[in-house]
Amino acid sequence: MVCKFWRWLVAHVWRLIPEPRAVTAVMLVAWGVVIGVGTLVLLDPPRSISGEVGSVLSLVWGIVLTVGGALGALGCAIRFWWLERAGAFLTIAGLLIYLSTIVHLHVVEEGNRLVQAFTVFGFMLLFLTRLLRIWGLHADPRPRR
């Protein structure tokens, strides 16, 4: 009985996700990760980063990521691409703050931060790709079912 309920619930939630469902689901998870990262930066910023850029820029960085993720998730969920575009711009800006600080630390400190830098860069490319796909669209042109 419980197993049937969970299958029904998953199927029902899946049907609520706008088409193309797989892309929308992946993007919603990615936007959720950005919200989580921004929230973590606001609650307890990484010492190596906040020590380098200061508490004010760390606060701005956390706000930019959290607001960007929230706008992106909302725009993706309701298919208003102008809203998701705003979220993508903010998210890319927040990731650029992080990436530039990582590269700076790689140059001035001992150790290798290139893996961290390339991981952030790859994540940034996901949002750049999404931005390019929805560029010029106000809202989803497909009719709702």
Secondary structure, 3 states (H helix, E strand, C coil): CHHHHHHHHHHHHHHHCCCCHHHHHHHHHHHHHHHHHHHHHHHCCCHHHHHHHCHHHHHHHHHHHHHHHHHHHHHHHHCCHHHHHHHHHHHHHHHHHHHHHHHHHHHHCCCCCHHHHHHHHHHHHHHHHHHHHHCCCCCCCCCCC
